[in-house]
Amino acid sequence: MPQAQRDAQVDSWLASLRPLNQALTLILDLIRNSAPFRKQTSMNGFYQDNGEDADLLRLHLPLGLQLYPQISGHKSRFAIRFMPLDSDNGVVPERLDFELACC
C-alpha cells in the first residue's frame, strides 16, 4: 500500500476518534475546574489527607524548588512525598507551602 494511502487511512481513523477525544477533554476540564486550589503545608517533605470524594489531585509547586511530588493513594486517603530532582544533592525544605486541589 502506498504511503499516501496509509496516511489517508490513519487520518480517517483519527477523525473517527475526534468526538471521543472532545468528550473526554470536556469531562477532564469539568473535573479539573470542580475544586479550587487551597494552600497546604508539607512538613519534612510529607503531606497526608483524606481523599473522600476526590477523583483527581492537582498541585501547584514552585519550579525553583527543584522538587517533584510522589503521590500514593487509597480510596479514603492519600499521601504526597516531595522528592528532590537531584537525589544526590537536592534538599527538601523542612516546611513547604504548596497549593492542592482535590477534584
C-alpha positions in Angstrom: 0.0 0.0 0.0 1.5 3.4 -0.9 2.4 5.8 1.9 -0.2 8.4 0.8 -2.9 5.8 1.1 -1.7 4.7 4.5 -1.6 8.3 5.7 -5.2 8.8 4.5 -6.3 5.7 6.3 -4.7 6.8 9.5 -6.2 10.3 9.2 -9.6 8.6 8.7 -9.2 6.5 11.9 -8.1 9.5 13.9 -11.1 11.6 12.6 -13.4 8.9 13.9 -11.9 9.2 17.3 -12.2 13.1 17.5 -15.7 13.1 19.1 -14.4 10.8 21.9 -11.4 13.0 22.4 -13.6 16.1 22.6 -15.9 14.4 25.1 -13.0 13.2 27.3 -11.4 16.6 27.2 -14.6 18.3 28.3 -15.1 15.8 31.1 -11.5 16.3 32.3 -11.9 20.1 32.2 -15.1 19.9 34.3 -13.3 17.7 36.8 -10.2 19.9 36.9 -12.4 23.0 37.5 -14.6 21.4 40.1 -12.4 22.4 43.1 -10.3 25.4 43.9 -6.7 25.3 44.8 -6.0 25.7 48.6 -2.8 26.5 50.4 -1.3 23.5 52.2 1.9 22.9 54.1 4.1 19.9 54.0 6.4 19.1 57.0 9.7 17.4 56.2 8.6 16.7 52.7 5.4 14.8 53.6 1.7 15.6 53.4 -1.3 13.4 54.1 -5.0 14.0 54.0 -8.3 12.1 53.4 -9.3 11.7 49.8 -13.0 11.3 50.2 -14.9 12.3 47.0 -11.6 13.1 45.2 -11.1 11.6 41.8 -8.1 13.8 40.8 -5.4 15.7 42.7 -3.8 18.8 41.3 -0.7 20.5 42.7 0.9 23.9 42.2 4.5 23.8 43.3 7.2 26.4 42.6 9.6 25.1 39.9 12.5 26.8 41.6 12.4 24.3 44.4 13.5 21.5 42.1 11.1 19.0 43.7 8.6 16.6 42.4 5.6 15.0 44.2 5.4 11.3 44.7 1.7 10.6 45.3 0.2 7.4 46.6 -3.5 6.9 47.4 -6.2 4.7 48.7 -10.0 5.1 48.5 -10.1 7.1 51.7 -6.8 8.9 51.9 -3.7 10.0 50.0 -0.1 10.9 50.8 2.3 13.2 49.0 6.1 12.9 49.5 8.1 15.7 47.9 11.4 14.4 46.4 14.4 16.4 45.1 15.0 16.2 41.4 18.7 15.7 42.2 18.6 12.8 44.6 22.3 13.1 45.5 22.5 16.8 46.3 18.9 18.0 46.4 17.3 19.3 49.6 13.6 19.1 50.7 12.6 22.1 52.9 11.5 21.4 56.4 8.4 23.4 55.8 7.0 23.5 52.2 4.0 25.6 51.2 2.1 24.4 48.1 -1.4 24.5 46.6 -3.6 21.5 46.3 -7.0 21.0 44.6 -8.9 17.8 45.4 -11.3 17.4 42.4 
